[in-house]
Amino acid sequence: MLSASPVVAAVPSPVAPEEARLSPSGGLLQVRQQVPVSNRDGVSQLSVALPAGAENFQIVVPGHTVARWNGRPLALDSMAALARREKLEEIRKLLGRLEAVKRCLELLGTQPAHGSFQDMLQQEKHLTEAVPTRVVEKAELEHRLPKLREELKNLPPEPGLGTLVEVTLLKPVSVSSVDVHYSYTLEDCGWQPRYILDACPDSEKGDAVTVRFLAEMWQHSGMDWGKTKLTLVSGGGGPREPGRLPRWIVESRDHVRAMAHESEDRAAAVPMVGAKAQNAASDSSVSLADTSAVHASWTLTARGLPEGRSRMLVLEESWKAPLQWLARPSRGDSRVWLTAHCTLPSERVWPSGVAEYLMDGQNVGTGRFSPRGGEVDLFFGPDPRVQVQATEDTRKRGEEGFINKSRTWSWAWTYVVRNTRDKSVTVRLERPMPQTVDTTITVSHADVPEAARDEREHKLFWDVTVPASGQAEVHHALTITAPRDMNLSPVAP
């Protein structure tokens, strides 16, 4: 008789999620899998594998009750580990070839001339052909090696120990496999918003800003999520509870002081724009946005996310935003900045994120994109064709009044704005307006043209129209008066 040999069940590997909800601080992964069932001594069991770092495991076996589950460490291998080994092997081969080329060049450089005249001619011809070839090869190897090391540095980390979850069903089953739904959270994945803002000041259709809202995503689960449905969630990070109530101390000198302990997180909180759910994406959208829940979310129409870091377009729009020229002149700073003030479409959600700013496709820098109250100010760097020159005409200090009861400080400036563009521009000049906390201090100023005031921002400003290939001037004079016995020494910025 032939005895049946025992069948050793294969150790399962982590399965790519069917759906992943990514937040800036991690992800909730949902898996649906057909899992083999083993029956022994009237007990039905099944096993699923989780990647390293999996937490908050939850499982449902439709039509069956889970009696218990337990986990044990599971050694994992992944494509990332294989790619790392292949990259290391490629680097070793290049290092070996580079060393061989260096030795060959040293040998060619030290070969003595010997033999007949014909032999020396042949030897010289050989060196003339061999040396340039080896020099070029050496340069190519030295250029390739740093790139390979950088690629190795950017590869996903090798997986640690995963978890093998062994599940026991309450009642035995007669089927060979069951449908299993389970979920877990993973910190080593997530997303953050990234914007590309391209201003086109001289386009035929008028000033416009092209806005591309991208999702910079990453996942280091050891798997490629080939067909995973991706949903991006705006929340998930930041503080979970409010800060302490401020202390209010009333001092004996009738001086009221409020000590506010506001956290930076509260200051950086970004109000979301929009309050309705979008049932369908517009023509320029590659995602379905939903703002009906506590946190806004975007379900991407494209599925899948390879291991590592990726970027995917969420939304692209063109905002009509007339460009403005802004100058905050000071001694030694002649720059005039290109800006745009945008009122954001109310049906969209624009989370705060890093932005790349471009002018006619040319990168001018990076910064934060942080809408406030449905509006945002965008800055695209200085315009080299418009400049302002500040000249300090006077700076004086004196005494006046009945028997020198007061002191005065006076300044006067001239601002010359030059425009080398082929069309006129309107430049806004801004200067700080002195803030006084004592009613005995007075501020007066005489300006040509007269300055407008922004009391909320405590600033003076002029909207100056500068003709094409021309210039315009602003004269600004300011005087501060205070009691003579007051310890005051103002310095104009």
C-alpha positions in Angstrom: 0.0 0.0 0.0 1.1 3.5 -0.7 0.9 5.9 2.3 -0.2 9.5 1.5 2.5 12.0 2.3 1.3 15.1 4.3 0.7 18.2 2.3 2.5 21.3 3.6 0.4 24.4 3.3 2.2 27.3 1.6 2.9 30.3 3.8 0.7 33.1 2.5 2.1 36.5 1.4 0.4 39.9 1.9 -2.2 40.7 -0.6 -2.6 44.1 -2.2 -5.7 46.0 -0.9 -8.8 46.3 -2.8 -9.3 49.9 -1.5 -6.9 52.3 0.3 -8.0 55.4 2.1 -4.9 57.6 2.4 -4.5 60.5 4.8 -1.4 62.6 5.4 -0.5 60.4 8.4 -1.2 56.9 7.1 -3.7 54.7 5.4 -6.7 52.4 6.1 -6.3 49.4 3.8 -9.3 47.1 3.0 -8.6 43.6 1.5 -11.0 41.1 0.0 -9.5 37.7 -0.5 -10.5 34.1 -1.1 -8.6 32.1 1.5 -8.1 28.3 1.8 -9.5 26.6 4.9 -7.8 23.8 6.7 -9.8 21.4 8.8 -8.2 19.4 11.7 -9.9 17.7 14.6 -13.2 19.3 13.7 -11.7 22.9 13.7 -11.6 25.1 10.7 -8.8 27.6 10.4 -7.5 30.0 7.8 -4.4 32.3 7.6 -3.8 35.8 6.1 -0.5 37.7 5.9 -0.1 41.4 6.8 2.8 43.6 5.9 5.3 45.1 8.4 3.8 47.9 10.5 0.1 46.8 10.1 -2.1 47.8 13.1 -5.8 47.8 14.1 -6.5 44.5 12.3 -10.2 43.8 11.8 -11.7 40.7 10.0 -15.1 39.5 8.8 -15.8 36.1 7.2 -19.3 36.6 5.6 -21.7 33.8 6.7 -19.3 32.6 9.5 -18.4 33.7 13.0 -14.7 34.2 14.0 -14.0 32.5 17.3 -10.5 34.0 17.7 -7.4 35.0 15.9 -3.8 35.2 16.8 -0.7 36.6 15.1 2.9 35.5 14.8 6.0 37.1 13.1 6.3 36.4 9.4 9.5 36.9 7.4 8.8 38.9 4.3 10.5 39.4 1.0 9.5 42.0 -1.5 10.3 43.5 -4.9 12.0 46.3 -3.1 14.5 44.0 -1.5 15.1 42.3 -4.9 15.6 45.7 -6.6 18.0 46.8 -3.8 20.1 43.7 -4.3 20.1 44.2 -8.1 21.1 47.8 -7.7 24.0 46.9 -5.3 25.2 44.3 -7.8 25.2 46.8 -10.6 27.2 49.3 -8.5 29.8 46.6 -7.6 30.2 45.7 -11.3 30.7 49.4 -12.3 33.2 49.9 -9.5 35.2 46.9 -10.7 35.1 48.1 -14.3 36.2 51.6 -13.3 39.1 50.2 -11.3 40.2 48.1 -14.4 40.0 51.2 -16.7 42.1 53.2 -14.3 44.8 50.5 -14.1 44.7 50.2 -17.9 45.3 54.0 -18.3 48.2 53.8 -15.8 49.7 51.0 -17.7 49.3 52.7 -21.1 50.9 55.9 -19.6 54.0 54.0 -18.4 54.8 51.8 -21.5 58.4 52.5 -22.6 59.1 53.0 -26.3 61.3 50.1 -27.5 62.1 48.0 -30.7 62.5 49.2 -34.2 61.2 52.5 -35.6 58.3 50.6 -37.2 57.5 49.0 -33.8 57.5 52.4 -32.1 55.1 53.8 -34.8 52.7 50.9 -34.2 52.9 51.4 -30.5 52.2 55.1 -30.8 49.2 54.3 -33.0 47.9 51.8 -30.5 48.2 54.4 -27.6 46.5 57.1 -29.7 43.5 54.8 -30.2 43.4 53.1 -26.8 43.8 56.1 -24.4 40.9 58.3 -25.6 38.6 55.3 -25.6 39.5 54.5 -22.0 39.3 58.1 -20.9 35.8 58.4 -22.3 34.8 55.1 -20.6 36.2 56.3 -17.3 34.2 59.6 -17.5 31.0 57.7 -18.4 31.5 55.3 -15.4 32.2 58.2 -13.0 29.1 59.9 -14.2 26.9 56.8 -13.9 28.0 55.8 -10.4 26.6 58.8 -8.4 23.2 58.3 -10.2 23.1 54.7 -9.3 23.9 55.5 -5.6 21.1 58.1 -5.6 18.7 55.6 -7.1 19.7 53.1 -4.4 19.1 55.7 -1.7 15.6 56.4 -3.1 14.5 52.8 -3.2 11.8 51.7 -0.7 13.3 50.2 2.5 13.5 46.5 2.8 10.4 45.0 4.6 10.7 44.0 8.3 8.8 41.3 9.9 5.2 41.0 8.9 2.4 39.2 10.7 0.8 35.9 9.9 -2.7 36.0 11.3 -4.3 32.6 12.0 -8.1 32.7 12.3 -10.2 30.1 13.9 -13.9 29.8 12.9 -16.5 29.1 15.6 -18.0 26.3 13.6 -16.3 23.9 11.1 -17.0 24.4 7.4 -17.0 21.9 4.6 -15.9 24.2 1.9 -12.2 24.4 0.8 -12.1 28.2 0.8 -14.0 31.2 2.1 -14.4 34.8 1.1 -12.6 37.0 3.7 -12.8 40.8 4.3 -10.3 42.4 6.5 -8.7 45.8 7.1 -5.7 47.3 8.9 -4.0 50.6 9.2 -0.5 51.3 7.9 1.7 54.3 8.9 4.2 53.8 6.1 1.9 55.2 3.4 0.0 58.4 2.8 -0.3 61.5 0.7 0.2 65.2 0.7 -1.2 67.9 -1.6 1.2 69.5 -4.1 0.4 72.4 -6.4 1.9 73.7 -9.6 0.8 77.3 -10.2 1.8 78.7 -13.6 1.1 82.4 -14.3 0.8 83.6 -17.9 0.8 87.4 -17.8 0.9 88.1 -21.5 -1.4 85.4 -22.9 -3.9 86.3 -25.7 -6.9 85.4 -23.4 -5.7 87.8 -20.7 -4.0 87.1 -17.4 -4.6 83.6 -16.1 -3.1 81.2 -13.6 -3.1 77.5 -14.5 -3.5 75.4 -11.3 -2.6 71.8 -11.1 -3.6 70.1 -7.9 -1.5 66.9 -7.5 -1.4 64.2 -4.9 2.1 63.2 -3.9 1.6 59.6 -2.6 3.8 57.0 -1.1 3.5 53.4 0.1 6.2 51.1 1.4 4.1 48.0 2.1 6.3 45.7 0.1 3.6 45.3 -2.6 2.5 47.0 -5.7 -1.1 48.0 -5.4 -1.9 47.2 -9.1 -5.7 47.6 -9.0 -6.3 49.3 -5.7 -9.1 51.9 -5.5 -7.5 55.0 -4.0 -9.3 57.6 -1.9 -7.4 60.6 -0.5 -8.7 62.1 2.8 -7.8 65.6 3.9 -7.8 64.9 7.7 -6.1 62.3 9.9 -3.3 64.5 11.3 -2.9 67.4 13.7 -4.0 67.7 17.3 -6.9 65.6 18.6 -7.9 67.9 21.4 -8.0 71.7 21.9 -5.4 73.7 23.7 -5.8 74.9 27.3 -8.0 77.9 28.0 -5.9 81.1 28.1 -5.1 82.6 31.6 -6.4 86.1 32.2 -4.5 88.0 34.7 -5.6 91.5 35.9 -2.7 93.3 37.4 -2.9 95.9 40.2 -1.8 98.7 37.9 -5.0 98.3 35.8 -3.0 96.6 33.2 -4.8 93.7 31.6 -2.8 91.0 30.2 -4.0 87.9 28.5 -1.6 85.0 28.2 -2.6 83.0 25.2 -1.2 79.5 24.7 -2.2 79.0 21.1 -0.5 76.1 19.4 1.2 76.4 16.0 -1.1 73.7 14.8 -4.2 75.9 15.5 -2.5 78.8 13.6 -1.7 76.5 10.7 -5.2 75.0 10.5 -6.7 75.6 7.0 -10.4 76.2 6.6 -11.7 74.2 3.8 -13.6 75.9 0.9 -16.9 74.4 -0.1 -19.7 72.7 1.7 -21.4 70.5 -0.9 -20.6 67.1 -2.3 -19.8 66.9 -6.0 -21.7 64.1 -7.6 -19.6 64.2 -10.7 -16.2 65.6 -11.7 -15.9 68.4 -14.2 -14.1 68.0 -17.5 -10.8 69.1 -16.0 -11.1 66.8 -13.0 -9.6 63.3 -12.6 -11.2 62.6 -9.3 -14.5 62.7 -7.5 -14.5 65.1 -4.6 -16.7 64.7 -1.6 -17.0 67.4 1.1 -20.1 66.0 2.9 -18.2 64.2 5.6 -16.0 65.7 8.4 -13.0 65.5 6.2 -12.9 66.2 2.5 -12.0 63.2 0.3 -11.1 62.6 -3.4 -11.6 59.2 -5.1 -9.2 58.9 -7.9 -10.5 57.6 -11.2 -7.2 55.9 -12.0 -6.5 52.8 -9.9 -3.3 51.4 -8.5 -0.2 52.7 -6.7 3.3 51.1 -7.1 5.5 50.8 -4.1 7.6 53.9 -3.5 6.6 57.5 -4.2 4.3 58.7 -6.9 2.5 61.8 -8.1 -1.0 61.8 -9.6 -3.1 64.6 -10.9 -6.2 65.3 -8.9 -7.6 68.4 -10.6 -6.5 71.0 -13.2 -8.2 74.4 -13.6 -7.4 77.8 -15.1 -8.2 80.8 -12.9 -8.7 84.2 -14.3 -6.5 86.3 -12.1 -5.2 89.7 -13.3 -1.5 89.9 -12.3 -0.5 92.8 -10.1 2.8 94.5 -9.4 3.7 95.0 -5.7 6.7 97.0 -4.3 7.6 97.3 -0.6 10.6 99.6 -1.2 13.4 99.9 1.3 17.1 101.0 1.1 18.9 98.6 -1.2 15.8 96.7 -2.4 14.6 97.7 -5.9 12.5 94.6 -6.7 8.9 94.8 -7.8 7.0 91.5 -7.3 4.4 89.9 -9.5 1.3 88.8 -7.5 -2.2 87.6 -8.1 -5.2 87.6 -5.8 -7.6 84.8 -6.4 -11.1 84.1 -5.2 -11.3 80.3 -5.2 -14.2 78.4 -6.8 -16.6 77.7 -4.0 -17.4 74.1 -5.0 -13.8 73.0 -4.7 -11.7 72.0 -1.8 -8.1 73.2 -1.7 -6.1 71.8 1.2 -2.9 73.6 2.3 0.2 72.2 0.7 3.6 72.8 -1.0 3.4 74.7 -4.3 5.8 75.1 -7.2 5.4 78.6 -8.7 6.1 79.1 -12.4 6.0 82.1 -14.7 5.3 81.2 -18.3 6.5 77.6 -17.5 9.8 78.8 -15.9 10.2 77.8 -12.3 10.5 80.8 -9.9 10.5 79.0 -6.6 8.5 77.0 -4.1 6.3 78.0 -1.1 3.1 77.2 0.8 -0.3 77.3 -0.8 -2.7 78.2 2.1 -6.1 79.5 1.2 -7.9 81.6 3.8 -11.6 82.2 3.7 -11.9 81.2 0.0 -9.1 83.6 -1.1 -5.4 83.3 -1.6 -2.5 85.6 -2.6 0.0 84.1 -5.0 3.6 85.4 -5.5 5.6 84.7 -8.6 8.9 86.4 -7.8 10.3 89.8 -9.0 9.6 91.2 -12.5 13.1 92.3 -13.8 11.4 94.7 -16.2 9.8 96.8 -13.5 11.9 98.3 -10.6 11.6 100.9 -7.9 14.4 103.1 -6.5 14.0 104.5 -3.0 15.9 107.6 -2.0 15.9 109.1 1.6 15.6 112.8 1.1 15.7 113.9 4.7 15.9 112.5 8.2 15.7 115.0 11.0 15.2 115.2 14.8 14.2 118.4 16.6 12.3 120.1 19.4 9.3 122.4 19.3 6.3 123.7 21.2 6.0 126.0 24.2 9.4 126.0 25.9 10.4 122.8 24.0 7.7 120.7 25.4 7.8 118.1 22.5 10.3 116.4 20.2 9.8 115.5 16.6 11.3 113.0 14.1 10.9 113.6 10.4 11.6 111.6 7.3 11.1 112.1 3.6 11.5 109.6 0.7 11.2 109.7 -3.0 10.3 106.5 -4.8 10.9 106.3 -8.6 9.2 103.4 -10.4 10.7 102.5 -13.8 8.9 100.3 -16.4 10.7 98.8 -19.4 7.7 96.8 -20.6 6.0 97.6 -23.8 2.8 98.4 -22.0 1.8 100.4 -18.9 1.6 98.7 -15.6 0.0 99.7 -12.2 2.4 99.2 -9.3 1.2 99.1 -5.7 3.7 100.7 -3.4 3.3 99.7 0.3 4.8 101.3 3.4 4.2 100.5 7.1 2.0 103.0 9.0 3.3 103.8 12.5 1.1 102.3 15.3 0.9 104.4 18.4 -0.1 103.0 21.8 0.0 106.4 23.6 -2.5 109.1 22.8 0.2 111.8 23.4 2.1 110.5 20.3 0.9 111.9 17.0 1.8 110.9 13.4 1.3 113.1 10.4 2.4 112.7 6.8 2.4 114.7 3.6 2.4 112.7 0.3 2.3 113.4 -3.4 0.1 111.7 -4.6 -1.9 111.2 -1.4 -1.6 107.8 0.2 -4.5 105.5 0.9 -4.7 103.7 4.2 -5.4 100.1 5.2 -6.2 100.4 8.9 -6.6 96.7 9.4 -3.1 95.9 8.0 -1.6 99.2 9.4 -0.1 100.2 6.1 -0.1 103.1 3.6 -0.3 102.4 -0.2 -0.3 104.0 -3.6 -1.5 102.5 -6.8 0.9 104.1 -9.3 0.3 103.8 -13.1 3.7 103.7 -14.9 3.7 104.2 -18.7 5.4 101.8 -21.1 9.1 102.5 -21.1 8.6 105.3 -18.6 8.7 106.1 -15.0 6.6 107.6 -12.1 7.4 109.2 -8.8 5.9 109.1 -5.3 7.0 111.5 -2.5 6.3 110.3 1.1 7.0 112.5 4.1 6.2 111.5 7.7 6.6 113.2 11.1 6.2 111.7 14.6 5.7 114.0 17.6 6.0 113.0 21.2 6.4 114.6 24.7 9.9 115.6 25.4 10.2 113.5 28.6 9.0 110.3 26.9 11.6 107.7 26.3 11.1 107.3 22.6 13.6 106.8 19.8 11.7 105.7 16.6 13.6 104.1 13.7 12.0 104.1 10.3 12.1 100.7 8.5 
